Amino acid sequence: MTVLRVLAATATILVLLLAVGWLTREDPSSKPYLKILGSGFMFNYRVADVYYGFTALVQRPLPTGSIIEATFEDPAGGAGHVVRTRVGTDTARYSLRSPPVRGVEKDKPYRVAIRVLDREARAVLWRDSLSVRSQISDAVVPDRPLTIGPGYARNPLR
């Protein structure tokens, strides 16, 4: 075996591996911008707080400064709650949650509309929606907090 034959065989194997890799790759432009990892309701009866939200993972590169916007349906009725966050370079995982809500009913779907906007909020790059259901109603949450302060001290107004 000569050095020339070894180099030719190595080059052939490398070209074949490169071709197989190219043919089996997943095109990033075919992926959605965000993948929803999970969603749900949070009930904190100690501070009389109910909210819901989701966590999303960036699957396709977004320009820095792009905006992830979520419109949460208000369980009590009325206009939806709009929440926005800017995309940065420090993380690929974003969590958005509604402000405190009331009127949550068990097993009723609440709609969340998700949009990805450009940095000036002029163009919509991507949109999706999801439904979030609660396994319990907010009747388990008191009207006023049971505790106050960072140490969960007893609320003197209770």
TORVEX-261678 format. One record per residue: residue in one letter; chain; x, z, y of N, C-alpha, C in turn. Coordinates in pm, whole numbers, plus 50000, padded with zeros to 5 digits. Example, Ala and Ser with C-alpha at 12.3 -4.5 7.8 and 13.67 -1.06 7.14 Angstrom:
REM residues 2
<r aa="A" ch="A" n_xx="51319" n_zz="50780" n_yy="49431" ca_xx="51230" ca_zz="50780" ca_yy="49550" c_xx="51320" c_zz="50780" c_yy="49670"/>
<r aa="S" ch="A" n_xx="51285" n_zz="50708" n_yy="49775" ca_xx="51367" ca_zz="50714" ca_yy="49894" c_xx="51290" c_zz="50787" c_yy="50003"/>
This chain:
REM residues 158
<r aa="M" ch="A" n_xx="50083" n_zz="50000" n_yy="49882" ca_xx="50000" ca_zz="50000" ca_yy="50000" c_xx="50087" c_zz="50000" c_yy="50124"/>
<r aa="T" ch="A" n_xx="50054" n_zz="49913" n_yy="50211" ca_xx="50131" ca_zz="49906" ca_yy="50335" c_xx="50059" c_zz="49983" c_yy="50445"/>
<r aa="V" ch="A" n_xx="50133" n_zz="50010" n_yy="50548" ca_xx="50078" ca_zz="50082" ca_yy="50663" c_xx="49967" c_zz="50000" c_yy="50728"/>
<r aa="L" ch="A" n_xx="49982" n_zz="49871" n_yy="50731" ca_xx="49882" ca_zz="49783" ca_yy="50791" c_xx="49749" c_zz="49790" c_yy="50716"/>
<r aa="R" ch="A" n_xx="49755" n_zz="49795" n_yy="50584" ca_xx="49631" ca_zz="49805" ca_yy="50503" c_xx="49563" c_zz="49940" c_yy="50525"/>
<r aa="V" ch="A" n_xx="49640" n_zz="50047" n_yy="50533" ca_xx="49583" ca_zz="50181" ca_yy="50556" c_xx="49514" c_zz="50185" c_yy="50692"/>
<r aa="L" ch="A" n_xx="49579" n_zz="50128" n_yy="50794" ca_xx="49519" ca_zz="50124" ca_yy="50927" c_xx="49392" c_zz="50039" c_yy="50929"/>
<r aa="A" ch="A" n_xx="49392" n_zz="49927" n_yy="50859" ca_xx="49275" ca_zz="49839" ca_yy="50853" c_xx="49159" c_zz="49910" c_yy="50781"/>
<r aa="A" ch="A" n_xx="49189" n_zz="49981" n_yy="50672" ca_xx="49085" ca_zz="50054" ca_yy="50599" c_xx="49029" c_zz="50168" c_yy="50684"/>
<r aa="T" ch="A" n_xx="49115" n_zz="50237" n_yy="50755" ca_xx="49070" ca_zz="50347" ca_yy="50842" c_xx="48982" c_zz="50293" c_yy="50955"/>
<r aa="A" ch="A" n_xx="49024" n_zz="50182" n_yy="51015" ca_xx="48946" ca_zz="50121" ca_yy="51123" c_xx="48810" c_zz="50075" c_yy="51071"/>
<r aa="T" ch="A" n_xx="48805" n_zz="50019" n_yy="50951" ca_xx="48678" ca_zz="49974" ca_yy="50893" c_xx="48584" c_zz="50091" c_yy="50869"/>
<r aa="I" ch="A" n_xx="48637" n_zz="50200" n_yy="50816" ca_xx="48555" ca_zz="50319" ca_yy="50791" c_xx="48503" c_zz="50375" c_yy="50923"/>
<r aa="L" ch="A" n_xx="48588" n_zz="50381" n_yy="51024" ca_xx="48545" ca_zz="50432" ca_yy="51154" c_xx="48435" c_zz="50345" c_yy="51216"/>
<r aa="V" ch="A" n_xx="48448" n_zz="50214" n_yy="51205" ca_xx="48345" ca_zz="50124" ca_yy="51257" c_xx="48214" c_zz="50143" c_yy="51182"/>
<r aa="L" ch="A" n_xx="48221" n_zz="50158" n_yy="51051" ca_xx="48099" ca_zz="50180" ca_yy="50971" c_xx="48032" c_zz="50312" c_yy="51009"/>
<r aa="L" ch="A" n_xx="48111" n_zz="50419" n_yy="51025" ca_xx="48055" ca_zz="50548" ca_yy="51063" c_xx="47993" c_zz="50542" c_yy="51202"/>
<r aa="L" ch="A" n_xx="48058" n_zz="50474" n_yy="51295" ca_xx="48004" ca_zz="50458" ca_yy="51429" c_xx="47872" c_zz="50379" c_yy="51425"/>
<r aa="A" ch="A" n_xx="47866" n_zz="50275" n_yy="51345" ca_xx="47743" ca_zz="50196" ca_yy="51334" c_xx="47629" c_zz="50278" c_yy="51275"/>
<r aa="V" ch="A" n_xx="47657" n_zz="50356" n_yy="51170" ca_xx="47555" ca_zz="50442" ca_yy="51111" c_xx="47507" c_zz="50546" c_yy="51212"/>
<r aa="G" ch="A" n_xx="47599" n_zz="50606" n_yy="51285" ca_xx="47562" ca_zz="50704" ca_yy="51387" c_xx="47477" c_zz="50643" c_yy="51496"/>
<r aa="W" ch="A" n_xx="47512" n_zz="50523" n_yy="51540" ca_xx="47436" ca_zz="50456" ca_yy="51646" c_xx="47295" c_zz="50421" c_yy="51599"/>
<r aa="L" ch="A" n_xx="47282" n_zz="50376" n_yy="51475" ca_xx="47151" ca_zz="50336" ca_yy="51423" c_xx="47060" c_zz="50456" c_yy="51395"/>
<r aa="T" ch="A" n_xx="47117" n_zz="50572" n_yy="51369" ca_xx="47035" ca_zz="50689" ca_yy="51336" c_xx="47018" c_zz="50785" c_yy="51453"/>
<r aa="R" ch="A" n_xx="47072" n_zz="50753" n_yy="51569" ca_xx="47061" ca_zz="50843" ca_yy="51684" c_xx="46918" c_zz="50845" c_yy="51737"/>
<r aa="E" ch="A" n_xx="46887" n_zz="50954" n_yy="51804" ca_xx="46756" ca_zz="50968" ca_yy="51868" c_xx="46774" c_zz="50941" c_yy="52017"/>
<r aa="D" ch="A" n_xx="46699" n_zz="50846" n_yy="52068" ca_xx="46710" ca_zz="50808" ca_yy="52208" c_xx="46652" c_zz="50916" c_yy="52297"/>
<r aa="P" ch="A" n_xx="46731" n_zz="50975" n_yy="52388" ca_xx="46680" ca_zz="51082" ca_yy="52473" c_xx="46564" c_zz="51039" c_yy="52562"/>
<r aa="S" ch="A" n_xx="46557" n_zz="50912" n_yy="52597" ca_xx="46449" ca_zz="50867" ca_yy="52685" c_xx="46314" c_zz="50863" c_yy="52613"/>
<r aa="S" ch="A" n_xx="46314" n_zz="50873" n_yy="52481" ca_xx="46187" ca_zz="50874" ca_yy="52408" c_xx="46130" c_zz="51015" c_yy="52395"/>
<r aa="K" ch="A" n_xx="46208" n_zz="51117" n_yy="52431" ca_xx="46161" ca_zz="51255" ca_yy="52423" c_xx="46084" c_zz="51292" c_yy="52549"/>
<r aa="P" ch="A" n_xx="45991" n_zz="51387" n_yy="52537" ca_xx="45928" ca_zz="51440" ca_yy="52659" c_xx="46028" c_zz="51528" c_yy="52733"/>
<r aa="Y" ch="A" n_xx="46005" n_zz="51547" n_yy="52863" ca_xx="46096" ca_zz="51631" ca_yy="52942" c_xx="46098" c_zz="51775" c_yy="52893"/>
<r aa="L" ch="A" n_xx="45980" n_zz="51828" n_yy="52859" ca_xx="45970" ca_zz="51968" ca_yy="52817" c_xx="45908" c_zz="51979" c_yy="52679"/>
<r aa="K" ch="A" n_xx="45953" n_zz="52080" n_yy="52606" ca_xx="45891" ca_zz="52117" ca_yy="52479" c_xx="45840" c_zz="52260" c_yy="52496"/>
<r aa="I" ch="A" n_xx="45712" n_zz="52281" n_yy="52472" ca_xx="45653" ca_zz="52414" ca_yy="52486" c_xx="45691" c_zz="52495" c_yy="52362"/>
<r aa="L" ch="A" n_xx="45763" n_zz="52604" n_yy="52384" ca_xx="45807" ca_zz="52688" ca_yy="52273" c_xx="45702" c_zz="52789" c_yy="52231"/>
<r aa="G" ch="A" n_xx="45622" n_zz="52834" n_yy="52326" ca_xx="45520" ca_zz="52933" ca_yy="52294" c_xx="45438" c_zz="52967" c_yy="52417"/>
<r aa="S" ch="A" n_xx="45322" n_zz="53027" n_yy="52393" ca_xx="45235" ca_zz="53068" ca_yy="52503" c_xx="45150" c_zz="53184" c_yy="52456"/>
<r aa="G" ch="A" n_xx="45092" n_zz="53255" n_yy="52552" ca_xx="45006" ca_zz="53366" ca_yy="52513" c_xx="44969" c_zz="53454" c_yy="52630"/>
<r aa="F" ch="A" n_xx="44884" n_zz="53552" n_yy="52600" ca_xx="44839" ca_zz="53651" ca_yy="52697" c_xx="44920" c_zz="53778" c_yy="52681"/>
<r aa="M" ch="A" n_xx="44941" n_zz="53847" n_yy="52792" ca_xx="45008" ca_zz="53976" ca_yy="52791" c_xx="44914" c_zz="54078" c_yy="52854"/>
<r aa="F" ch="A" n_xx="44891" n_zz="54187" n_yy="52782" ca_xx="44806" ca_zz="54296" ca_yy="52830" c_xx="44892" c_zz="54420" c_yy="52843"/>
<r aa="N" ch="A" n_xx="44902" n_zz="54475" n_yy="52963" ca_xx="44974" ca_zz="54600" ca_yy="52984" c_xx="44873" c_zz="54700" c_yy="53037"/>
<r aa="Y" ch="A" n_xx="44813" n_zz="54776" n_yy="52946" ca_xx="44707" ca_zz="54868" ca_yy="52985" c_xx="44761" c_zz="54983" c_yy="53069"/>
<r aa="R" ch="A" n_xx="44890" n_zz="55015" n_yy="53058" ca_xx="44946" ca_zz="55127" ca_yy="53134" c_xx="44946" c_zz="55099" c_yy="53284"/>
<r aa="V" ch="A" n_xx="44969" n_zz="54974" n_yy="53321" ca_xx="44969" ca_zz="54939" ca_yy="53463" c_xx="44851" c_zz="54849" c_yy="53499"/>
<r aa="A" ch="A" n_xx="44753" n_zz="54838" n_yy="53410" ca_xx="44630" ca_zz="54761" ca_yy="53432" c_xx="44660" c_zz="54617" c_yy="53472"/>
<r aa="D" ch="A" n_xx="44743" n_zz="54552" n_yy="53394" ca_xx="44789" ca_zz="54417" ca_yy="53426" c_xx="44760" c_zz="54322" c_yy="53310"/>
<r aa="V" ch="A" n_xx="44703" n_zz="54205" n_yy="53341" ca_xx="44677" ca_zz="54100" ca_yy="53242" c_xx="44726" c_zz="53969" c_yy="53302"/>
<r aa="Y" ch="A" n_xx="44806" n_zz="53895" n_yy="53226" ca_xx="44849" ca_zz="53762" ca_yy="53270" c_xx="44874" c_zz="53677" c_yy="53147"/>
<r aa="Y" ch="A" n_xx="44888" n_zz="53548" n_yy="53168" ca_xx="44925" ca_zz="53461" ca_yy="53057" c_xx="45025" c_zz="53357" c_yy="53104"/>
<r aa="G" ch="A" n_xx="45095" n_zz="53298" n_yy="53008" ca_xx="45199" ca_zz="53203" ca_yy="53044" c_xx="45255" c_zz="53132" c_yy="52924"/>
<r aa="F" ch="A" n_xx="45366" n_zz="53064" n_yy="52947" ca_xx="45430" ca_zz="52986" ca_yy="52841" c_xx="45581" c_zz="52980" c_yy="52868"/>
<r aa="T" ch="A" n_xx="45654" n_zz="52942" n_yy="52764" ca_xx="45798" ca_zz="52919" ca_yy="52773" c_xx="45824" c_zz="52775" c_yy="52731"/>
<r aa="A" ch="A" n_xx="45904" n_zz="52704" n_yy="52810" ca_xx="45934" ca_zz="52564" ca_yy="52783" c_xx="46085" c_zz="52543" c_yy="52778"/>
<r aa="L" ch="A" n_xx="46125" n_zz="52448" n_yy="52696" ca_xx="46265" ca_zz="52411" ca_yy="52681" c_xx="46283" c_zz="52268" c_yy="52733"/>
<r aa="V" ch="A" n_xx="46383" n_zz="52247" n_yy="52817" ca_xx="46411" ca_zz="52113" ca_yy="52867" c_xx="46476" c_zz="52033" c_yy="52755"/>
<r aa="Q" ch="A" n_xx="46412" n_zz="51924" n_yy="52715" ca_xx="46463" ca_zz="51840" ca_yy="52606" c_xx="46532" c_zz="51715" c_yy="52655"/>
<r aa="R" ch="A" n_xx="46500" n_zz="51676" n_yy="52774" ca_xx="46551" ca_zz="51552" ca_yy="52831" c_xx="46608" c_zz="51588" c_yy="52969"/>
<r aa="P" ch="A" n_xx="46724" n_zz="51543" n_yy="53002" ca_xx="46786" ca_zz="51584" ca_yy="53128" c_xx="46696" c_zz="51562" c_yy="53249"/>
<r aa="L" ch="A" n_xx="46685" n_zz="51666" n_yy="53331" ca_xx="46608" ca_zz="51661" ca_yy="53455" c_xx="46705" c_zz="51671" c_yy="53572"/>
<r aa="P" ch="A" n_xx="46678" n_zz="51599" n_yy="53679" ca_xx="46764" ca_zz="51613" ca_yy="53797" c_xx="46758" c_zz="51755" c_yy="53852"/>
<r aa="T" ch="A" n_xx="46871" n_zz="51807" n_yy="53894" ca_xx="46875" ca_zz="51941" ca_yy="53952" c_xx="46783" c_zz="51943" c_yy="54075"/>
<r aa="G" ch="A" n_xx="46704" n_zz="52048" n_yy="54083" ca_xx="46611" ca_zz="52060" ca_yy="54194" c_xx="46471" c_zz="52011" c_yy="54161"/>
<r aa="S" ch="A" n_xx="46453" n_zz="51948" n_yy="54046" ca_xx="46319" ca_zz="51908" ca_yy="54005" c_xx="46231" c_zz="52032" c_yy="53996"/>
<r aa="I" ch="A" n_xx="46101" n_zz="52013" n_yy="53999" ca_xx="46008" ca_zz="52125" ca_yy="54001" c_xx="45921" c_zz="52121" c_yy="53877"/>
<r aa="I" ch="A" n_xx="45910" n_zz="52235" n_yy="53810" ca_xx="45814" ca_zz="52251" ca_yy="53700" c_xx="45696" c_zz="52325" c_yy="53761"/>
<r aa="E" ch="A" n_xx="45579" n_zz="52265" n_yy="53751" ca_xx="45458" ca_zz="52323" ca_yy="53810" c_xx="45354" c_zz="52345" c_yy="53701"/>
<r aa="A" ch="A" n_xx="45292" n_zz="52462" n_yy="53703" ca_xx="45186" ca_zz="52494" ca_yy="53608" c_xx="45064" c_zz="52540" c_yy="53686"/>
<r aa="T" ch="A" n_xx="44948" n_zz="52487" n_yy="53649" ca_xx="44821" ca_zz="52530" ca_yy="53708" c_xx="44743" c_zz="52603" c_yy="53600"/>
<r aa="F" ch="A" n_xx="44728" n_zz="52735" n_yy="53619" ca_xx="44661" ca_zz="52821" ca_yy="53521" c_xx="44513" c_zz="52834" c_yy="53559"/>
<r aa="E" ch="A" n_xx="44427" n_zz="52811" n_yy="53462" ca_xx="44284" ca_zz="52830" ca_yy="53484" c_xx="44258" c_zz="52978" c_yy="53513"/>
<r aa="D" ch="A" n_xx="44171" n_zz="53005" n_yy="53610" ca_xx="44135" ca_zz="53143" ca_yy="53643" c_xx="44020" c_zz="53186" c_yy="53554"/>
<r aa="P" ch="A" n_xx="44041" n_zz="53286" n_yy="53466" ca_xx="43934" ca_zz="53330" ca_yy="53376" c_xx="43810" c_zz="53383" c_yy="53451"/>
<r aa="A" ch="A" n_xx="43830" n_zz="53431" n_yy="53573" ca_xx="43718" ca_zz="53483" ca_yy="53651" c_xx="43643" c_zz="53371" c_yy="53722"/>
<r aa="G" ch="A" n_xx="43692" n_zz="53249" n_yy="53714" ca_xx="43632" ca_zz="53136" ca_yy="53783" c_xx="43709" c_zz="53108" c_yy="53911"/>
<r aa="G" ch="A" n_xx="43672" n_zz="53000" n_yy="53976" ca_xx="43741" ca_zz="52965" ca_yy="54100" c_xx="43857" c_zz="52871" c_yy="54076"/>
<r aa="A" ch="A" n_xx="43934" n_zz="52852" n_yy="54181" ca_xx="44047" ca_zz="52759" ca_yy="54175" c_xx="44156" c_zz="52813" c_yy="54083"/>
<r aa="G" ch="A" n_xx="44230" n_zz="52720" n_yy="54024" ca_xx="44339" ca_zz="52759" ca_yy="53936" c_xx="44455" c_zz="52817" c_yy="54014"/>
<r aa="H" ch="A" n_xx="44540" n_zz="52891" n_yy="53944" ca_xx="44659" ca_zz="52951" ca_yy="54003" c_xx="44777" c_zz="52857" c_yy="53981"/>
<r aa="V" ch="A" n_xx="44840" n_zz="52813" n_yy="54090" ca_xx="44952" ca_zz="52721" ca_yy="54081" c_xx="45082" c_zz="52799" c_yy="54092"/>
<r aa="V" ch="A" n_xx="45171" n_zz="52777" n_yy="53995" ca_xx="45301" ca_zz="52844" ca_yy="53990" c_xx="45407" c_zz="52736" c_yy="53976"/>
<r aa="R" ch="A" n_xx="45515" n_zz="52749" n_yy="54055" ca_xx="45623" ca_zz="52650" ca_yy="54051" c_xx="45757" c_zz="52718" c_yy="54033"/>
<r aa="T" ch="A" n_xx="45849" n_zz="52646" n_yy="53969" ca_xx="45988" ca_zz="52690" ca_yy="53960" c_xx="46078" c_zz="52568" c_yy="53968"/>
<r aa="R" ch="A" n_xx="46194" n_zz="52586" n_yy="54026" ca_xx="46291" ca_zz="52477" ca_yy="54038" c_xx="46384" c_zz="52475" c_yy="53918"/>
<r aa="V" ch="A" n_xx="46419" n_zz="52354" n_yy="53877" ca_xx="46513" ca_zz="52335" ca_yy="53766" c_xx="46654" c_zz="52348" c_yy="53820"/>
<r aa="G" ch="A" n_xx="46734" n_zz="52426" n_yy="53751" ca_xx="46874" ca_zz="52443" ca_yy="53789" c_xx="46966" c_zz="52404" c_yy="53676"/>
<r aa="T" ch="A" n_xx="47093" n_zz="52432" n_yy="53694" ca_xx="47193" ca_zz="52399" ca_yy="53592" c_xx="47226" c_zz="52517" c_yy="53504"/>
<r aa="D" ch="A" n_xx="47174" n_zz="52636" n_yy="53537" ca_xx="47211" ca_zz="52756" ca_yy="53465" c_xx="47135" c_zz="52778" c_yy="53336"/>
<r aa="T" ch="A" n_xx="47022" n_zz="52715" n_yy="53317" ca_xx="46945" ca_zz="52736" ca_yy="53195" c_xx="46863" c_zz="52612" c_yy="53160"/>
<r aa="A" ch="A" n_xx="46826" n_zz="52603" n_yy="53034" ca_xx="46739" ca_zz="52495" ca_yy="52988" c_xx="46604" c_zz="52551" c_yy="52944"/>
<r aa="R" ch="A" n_xx="46584" n_zz="52681" n_yy="52958" ca_xx="46461" ca_zz="52747" ca_yy="52915" c_xx="46392" c_zz="52808" c_yy="53038"/>
<r aa="Y" ch="A" n_xx="46265" n_zz="52778" n_yy="53054" ca_xx="46190" ca_zz="52826" ca_yy="53169" c_xx="46060" c_zz="52891" c_yy="53122"/>
<r aa="S" ch="A" n_xx="46029" n_zz="53005" n_yy="53183" ca_xx="45904" ca_zz="53075" ca_yy="53154" c_xx="45821" c_zz="53081" c_yy="53282"/>
<r aa="L" ch="A" n_xx="45698" n_zz="53039" n_yy="53271" ca_xx="45606" ca_zz="53046" ca_yy="53383" c_xx="45486" c_zz="53129" c_yy="53341"/>
<r aa="R" ch="A" n_xx="45439" n_zz="53212" n_yy="53434" ca_xx="45323" ca_zz="53295" ca_yy="53402" c_xx="45229" c_zz="53300" c_yy="53521"/>
<r aa="S" ch="A" n_xx="45105" n_zz="53324" n_yy="53490" ca_xx="45003" ca_zz="53332" ca_yy="53594" c_xx="45020" c_zz="53462" c_yy="53672"/>
<r aa="P" ch="A" n_xx="44959" n_zz="53470" n_yy="53789" ca_xx="44949" ca_zz="53600" ca_yy="53854" c_xx="44850" c_zz="53685" c_yy="53774"/>
<r aa="P" ch="A" n_xx="44836" n_zz="53813" n_yy="53804" ca_xx="44740" ca_zz="53895" ca_yy="53730" c_xx="44600" c_zz="53834" c_yy="53734"/>
<r aa="V" ch="A" n_xx="44534" n_zz="53834" n_yy="53619" ca_xx="44399" ca_zz="53776" ca_yy="53606" c_xx="44304" c_zz="53878" c_yy="53546"/>
<r aa="R" ch="A" n_xx="44177" n_zz="53853" n_yy="53566" ca_xx="44069" ca_zz="53934" ca_yy="53505" c_xx="43962" c_zz="53840" c_yy="53454"/>
<r aa="G" ch="A" n_xx="43876" n_zz="53891" n_yy="53368" ca_xx="43767" ca_zz="53811" ca_yy="53313" c_xx="43804" c_zz="53739" c_yy="53185"/>
<r aa="V" ch="A" n_xx="43912" n_zz="53780" n_yy="53120" ca_xx="43957" ca_zz="53715" ca_yy="52997" c_xx="43860" c_zz="53747" c_yy="52883"/>
<r aa="E" ch="A" n_xx="43815" n_zz="53643" n_yy="52814" ca_xx="43725" ca_zz="53659" ca_yy="52701" c_xx="43798" c_zz="53626" c_yy="52572"/>
<r aa="K" ch="A" n_xx="43760" n_zz="53695" n_yy="52467" ca_xx="43822" ca_zz="53675" ca_yy="52336" c_xx="43792" c_zz="53534" c_yy="52285"/>
<r aa="D" ch="A" n_xx="43894" n_zz="53468" n_yy="52231" ca_xx="43886" ca_zz="53336" ca_yy="52166" c_xx="43840" c_zz="53223" c_yy="52256"/>
<r aa="K" ch="A" n_xx="43837" n_zz="53242" n_yy="52385" ca_xx="43802" ca_zz="53134" ca_yy="52477" c_xx="43930" c_zz="53064" c_yy="52519"/>
<r aa="P" ch="A" n_xx="43934" n_zz="52929" n_yy="52511" ca_xx="44057" ca_zz="52860" ca_yy="52553" c_xx="44065" c_zz="52851" c_yy="52706"/>
<r aa="Y" ch="A" n_xx="44183" n_zz="52880" n_yy="52758" ca_xx="44209" ca_zz="52867" ca_yy="52900" c_xx="44314" c_zz="52759" c_yy="52918"/>
<r aa="R" ch="A" n_xx="44286" n_zz="52664" n_yy="53004" ca_xx="44370" ca_zz="52545" ca_yy="53021" c_xx="44486" c_zz="52572" c_yy="53116"/>
<r aa="V" ch="A" n_xx="44602" n_zz="52516" n_yy="53079" ca_xx="44720" ca_zz="52518" ca_yy="53163" c_xx="44766" c_zz="52373" c_yy="53178"/>
<r aa="A" ch="A" n_xx="44767" n_zz="52323" n_yy="53302" ca_xx="44815" ca_zz="52187" ca_yy="53330" c_xx="44960" c_zz="52198" c_yy="53377"/>
<r aa="I" ch="A" n_xx="45048" n_zz="52122" n_yy="53313" ca_xx="45192" ca_zz="52129" ca_yy="53343" c_xx="45236" c_zz="51994" c_yy="53398"/>
<r aa="R" ch="A" n_xx="45312" n_zz="52000" n_yy="53506" ca_xx="45370" ca_zz="51878" ca_yy="53565" c_xx="45517" c_zz="51902" c_yy="53597"/>
<r aa="V" ch="A" n_xx="45595" n_zz="51796" n_yy="53586" ca_xx="45733" ca_zz="51797" ca_yy="53633" c_xx="45739" c_zz="51702" c_yy="53750"/>
<r aa="L" ch="A" n_xx="45782" n_zz="51754" n_yy="53865" ca_xx="45787" ca_zz="51676" ca_yy="53988" c_xx="45932" c_zz="51653" c_yy="54030"/>
<r aa="D" ch="A" n_xx="45953" n_zz="51549" n_yy="54109" ca_xx="46088" ca_zz="51529" ca_yy="54162" c_xx="46118" c_zz="51637" c_yy="54265"/>
<r aa="R" ch="A" n_xx="46241" n_zz="51641" n_yy="54315" ca_xx="46284" ca_zz="51750" ca_yy="54402" c_xx="46207" c_zz="51759" c_yy="54533"/>
<r aa="E" ch="A" n_xx="46146" n_zz="51649" n_yy="54580" ca_xx="46067" ca_zz="51652" ca_yy="54702" c_xx="45919" c_zz="51675" c_yy="54673"/>
<r aa="A" ch="A" n_xx="45882" n_zz="51688" n_yy="54547" ca_xx="45742" ca_zz="51707" ca_yy="54503" c_xx="45654" c_zz="51590" c_yy="54544"/>
<r aa="R" ch="A" n_xx="45711" n_zz="51472" n_yy="54547" ca_xx="45635" ca_zz="51351" ca_yy="54581" c_xx="45591" c_zz="51273" c_yy="54458"/>
<r aa="A" ch="A" n_xx="45677" n_zz="51265" n_yy="54358" ca_xx="45647" ca_zz="51185" ca_yy="54239" c_xx="45634" c_zz="51275" c_yy="54116"/>
<r aa="V" ch="A" n_xx="45538" n_zz="51242" n_yy="54032" ca_xx="45519" ca_zz="51313" ca_yy="53906" c_xx="45603" c_zz="51242" c_yy="53800"/>
<r aa="L" ch="A" n_xx="45699" n_zz="51316" n_yy="53743" ca_xx="45786" ca_zz="51259" ca_yy="53639" c_xx="45724" c_zz="51269" c_yy="53500"/>
<r aa="W" ch="A" n_xx="45644" n_zz="51374" n_yy="53479" ca_xx="45588" ca_zz="51401" ca_yy="53346" c_xx="45472" c_zz="51497" c_yy="53362"/>
<r aa="R" ch="A" n_xx="45375" n_zz="51487" n_yy="53273" ca_xx="45264" ca_zz="51582" ca_yy="53275" c_xx="45215" c_zz="51608" c_yy="53133"/>
<r aa="D" ch="A" n_xx="45159" n_zz="51727" n_yy="53113" ca_xx="45104" ca_zz="51767" ca_yy="52984" c_xx="45006" c_zz="51881" c_yy="53010"/>
<r aa="S" ch="A" n_xx="44938" n_zz="51923" n_yy="52908" ca_xx="44849" ca_zz="52039" ca_yy="52922" c_xx="44844" c_zz="52112" c_yy="52788"/>
<r aa="L" ch="A" n_xx="44803" n_zz="52236" n_yy="52795" ca_xx="44787" ca_zz="52315" ca_yy="52674" c_xx="44675" c_zz="52414" c_yy="52695"/>
<r aa="S" ch="A" n_xx="44625" n_zz="52469" n_yy="52588" ca_xx="44522" ca_zz="52571" ca_yy="52593" c_xx="44578" c_zz="52700" c_yy="52536"/>
<r aa="V" ch="A" n_xx="44544" n_zz="52810" n_yy="52602" ca_xx="44591" ca_zz="52942" ca_yy="52559" c_xx="44467" c_zz="53026" c_yy="52531"/>
<r aa="R" ch="A" n_xx="44466" n_zz="53091" n_yy="52415" ca_xx="44354" ca_zz="53177" ca_yy="52375" c_xx="44402" c_zz="53321" c_yy="52361"/>
<r aa="S" ch="A" n_xx="44314" n_zz="53412" n_yy="52395" ca_xx="44344" ca_zz="53553" ca_yy="52378" c_xx="44273" c_zz="53604" c_yy="52253"/>
<r aa="Q" ch="A" n_xx="44337" n_zz="53693" n_yy="52182" ca_xx="44275" ca_zz="53751" ca_yy="52063" c_xx="44185" c_zz="53869" c_yy="52096"/>
<r aa="I" ch="A" n_xx="44194" n_zz="53917" n_yy="52221" ca_xx="44109" ca_zz="54028" ca_yy="52266" c_xx="44062" c_zz="53999" c_yy="52408"/>
<r aa="S" ch="A" n_xx="43957" n_zz="54067" n_yy="52452" ca_xx="43912" ca_zz="54052" ca_yy="52590" c_xx="43986" c_zz="54153" c_yy="52677"/>
<r aa="D" ch="A" n_xx="43975" n_zz="54135" n_yy="52807" ca_xx="44044" ca_zz="54229" ca_yy="52896" c_xx="43965" c_zz="54358" c_yy="52918"/>
<r aa="A" ch="A" n_xx="43861" n_zz="54380" n_yy="52840" ca_xx="43786" ca_zz="54506" ca_yy="52848" c_xx="43872" c_zz="54625" c_yy="52806"/>
<r aa="V" ch="A" n_xx="43982" n_zz="54601" n_yy="52733" ca_xx="44070" ca_zz="54710" ca_yy="52690" c_xx="44160" c_zz="54759" c_yy="52803"/>
<r aa="V" ch="A" n_xx="44165" n_zz="54684" n_yy="52913" ca_xx="44253" ca_zz="54719" ca_yy="53025" c_xx="44173" c_zz="54798" c_yy="53128"/>
<r aa="P" ch="A" n_xx="44224" n_zz="54915" n_yy="53170" ca_xx="44151" ca_zz="54995" ca_yy="53270" c_xx="44148" c_zz="54926" c_yy="53407"/>
<r aa="D" ch="A" n_xx="44056" n_zz="54972" n_yy="53493" ca_xx="44045" ca_zz="54916" ca_yy="53628" c_xx="44163" c_zz="54953" c_yy="53715"/>
<r aa="R" ch="A" n_xx="44216" n_zz="55073" n_yy="53698" ca_xx="44331" ca_zz="55120" ca_yy="53775" c_xx="44444" c_zz="55158" c_yy="53680"/>
<r aa="P" ch="A" n_xx="44568" n_zz="55151" n_yy="53728" ca_xx="44683" ca_zz="55185" ca_yy="53642" c_xx="44675" c_zz="55330" c_yy="53592"/>
<r aa="L" ch="A" n_xx="44714" n_zz="55349" n_yy="53467" ca_xx="44723" ca_zz="55483" ca_yy="53411" c_xx="44849" c_zz="55553" c_yy="53460"/>
<r aa="T" ch="A" n_xx="44951" n_zz="55474" n_yy="53489" ca_xx="45080" ca_zz="55528" ca_yy="53531" c_xx="45126" c_zz="55455" c_yy="53656"/>
<r aa="I" ch="A" n_xx="45219" n_zz="55516" n_yy="53729" ca_xx="45277" ca_zz="55451" ca_yy="53846" c_xx="45428" c_zz="55471" c_yy="53843"/>
<r aa="G" ch="A" n_xx="45498" n_zz="55385" n_yy="53914" ca_xx="45642" ca_zz="55400" ca_yy="53928" c_xx="45720" c_zz="55351" c_yy="53808"/>
<r aa="P" ch="A" n_xx="45854" n_zz="55344" n_yy="53824" ca_xx="45938" ca_zz="55291" ca_yy="53719" c_xx="45946" c_zz="55381" c_yy="53595"/>
<r aa="G" ch="A" n_xx="45916" n_zz="55509" n_yy="53610" ca_xx="45925" ca_zz="55599" ca_yy="53497" c_xx="45791" c_zz="55622" c_yy="53427"/>
<r aa="Y" ch="A" n_xx="45692" n_zz="55543" n_yy="53463" ca_xx="45558" ca_zz="55556" ca_yy="53407" c_xx="45502" c_zz="55697" c_yy="53430"/>
<r aa="A" ch="A" n_xx="45519" n_zz="55747" n_yy="53553" ca_xx="45462" ca_zz="55877" ca_yy="53589" c_xx="45310" c_zz="55866" c_yy="53591"/>
<r aa="R" ch="A" n_xx="45242" n_zz="55974" n_yy="53558" ca_xx="45096" ca_zz="55975" ca_yy="53555" c_xx="45040" c_zz="55943" c_yy="53693"/>
<r aa="N" ch="A" n_xx="44940" n_zz="55858" n_yy="53698" ca_xx="44876" ca_zz="55817" ca_yy="53823" c_xx="44790" c_zz="55933" c_yy="53874"/>
<r aa="P" ch="A" n_xx="44819" n_zz="55984" n_yy="53993" ca_xx="44741" ca_zz="56096" ca_yy="54045" c_xx="44597" c_zz="56059" c_yy="54079"/>
<r aa="L" ch="A" n_xx="44568" n_zz="55931" n_yy="54093" ca_xx="44433" ca_zz="55885" ca_yy="54127" c_xx="44343" c_zz="55872" c_yy="54005"/>
<r aa="R" ch="A" n_xx="44394" n_zz="55891" n_yy="53886" ca_xx="44314" ca_zz="55875" ca_yy="53763" c_xx="44239" c_zz="55999" c_yy="53731"/>
